[in-house]
Amino acid sequence: MRGAAMKTKDTPKQYVIYSRKSKFTGKGESIENQIELCRQYIAMHFGEKAAENVLVYEDEGFSGGNLERPQFKKMMKDSQKIAFAAIVVYRLDRISRNIGDFAKLIEDLGDRHIDFISI
């Protein structure tokens, strides 16, 4: 790997927020609210600097029944190049509603030493 995004021991770890809403309705938390709540969590537990420098991936209008979501795929691809400390989500079901997909995801993140946090 080459470039600034290459993982090294000196590279600070990156906190990530993933948000998803299956369709635009008045029900549930908006993408913006999910992101803000996650940002507040990161600031409280990991510091303001971590919250200010967070990477945000958001999929609006996509089901949680599978992992075929553009920003989710981008986040997972980026996790191979960028030293993610943790992926933070508003609720568990924002990442996946499929238990098999979720279990595989947690295993993959563990293999990469990336924490998963549902607030």
C-alpha positions in Angstrom: 0.0 0.0 0.0 1.2 3.5 -0.7 0.0 7.0 0.1 -1.2 9.0 3.1 -4.0 6.5 3.9 -1.6 3.7 4.5 -1.8 2.1 8.0 1.2 2.6 10.1 1.9 2.6 13.8 2.1 6.4 13.8 -1.2 6.9 12.0 -3.9 8.0 14.4 -6.9 5.7 14.3 -10.0 7.1 12.6 -13.5 7.0 14.2 -16.3 6.3 11.7 -20.1 6.8 11.9 -22.4 4.7 9.8 -26.0 5.8 9.4 -28.9 4.3 7.5 -32.6 5.0 7.0 -34.6 2.7 4.8 -37.0 5.3 3.5 -37.8 8.9 4.0 -40.6 9.0 6.6 -41.4 10.9 9.8 -40.8 7.7 11.8 -37.5 6.9 13.5 -34.3 9.0 13.7 -33.3 11.0 10.7 -29.8 10.4 9.2 -28.8 13.8 10.6 -30.0 12.9 14.2 -28.2 9.6 14.0 -25.0 11.3 13.0 -25.3 13.9 15.7 -26.0 11.4 18.5 -23.0 9.3 17.4 -20.8 12.4 17.2 -21.8 13.3 20.7 -21.0 9.8 21.9 -17.5 9.9 20.3 -16.8 13.3 21.8 -17.8 12.1 25.2 -15.8 8.9 25.2 -12.9 9.6 22.8 -12.5 13.4 22.8 -13.6 16.4 20.8 -10.8 15.9 18.3 -11.9 12.4 17.4 -15.5 13.7 17.0 -14.4 16.6 14.8 -12.4 14.3 12.5 -14.9 11.5 12.2 -15.6 9.9 8.8 -19.4 9.6 8.0 -21.0 7.1 5.7 -24.7 7.4 5.2 -27.2 5.3 3.2 -30.7 6.7 2.9 -33.4 4.7 1.2 -31.7 1.3 1.6 -32.9 -1.7 3.5 -31.0 -3.3 6.3 -32.0 -6.7 5.1 -28.7 -7.1 3.1 -25.3 -5.4 2.8 -25.8 -4.2 -0.8 -25.6 -0.5 0.1 -23.2 1.9 -1.6 -21.8 3.8 1.4 -21.7 0.6 3.5 -19.5 -1.0 0.8 -17.3 2.1 0.5 -16.9 2.1 4.3 -15.8 -1.6 4.3 -13.4 -1.0 1.4 -12.0 2.1 3.1 -11.5 0.0 6.3 -8.8 -1.9 4.4 -6.8 1.3 3.7 -7.5 3.5 6.7 -6.8 2.6 10.3 -10.4 2.7 11.7 -10.6 2.6 15.5 -14.3 2.0 15.6 -17.5 2.1 13.6 -20.2 3.8 15.6 -23.9 3.4 14.8 -27.0 4.8 16.4 -28.7 1.3 16.7 -27.6 -2.2 15.9 -30.2 -2.5 13.1 -28.7 0.5 11.3 -25.8 -1.8 10.2 -27.8 -4.9 9.4 -31.1 -6.6 10.1 -29.8 -10.0 9.0 -28.2 -11.9 11.8 -25.9 -13.9 9.5 -24.6 -10.8 7.8 -24.1 -9.1 11.2 -22.2 -12.0 12.6 -19.8 -12.1 9.6 -19.4 -8.3 9.8 -18.4 -8.5 13.5 -15.9 -11.3 12.7 -14.4 -9.3 9.8 -14.1 -6.2 12.0 -12.5 -8.2 14.8 -9.9 -9.6 12.3 -9.1 -6.0 11.4 -9.0 -4.9 15.1 -11.9 -2.4 14.5 -14.4 -2.0 17.3 -18.1 -1.9 16.7 -20.1 0.4 18.9 -23.9 0.7 18.9 -25.0 3.6 21.1 
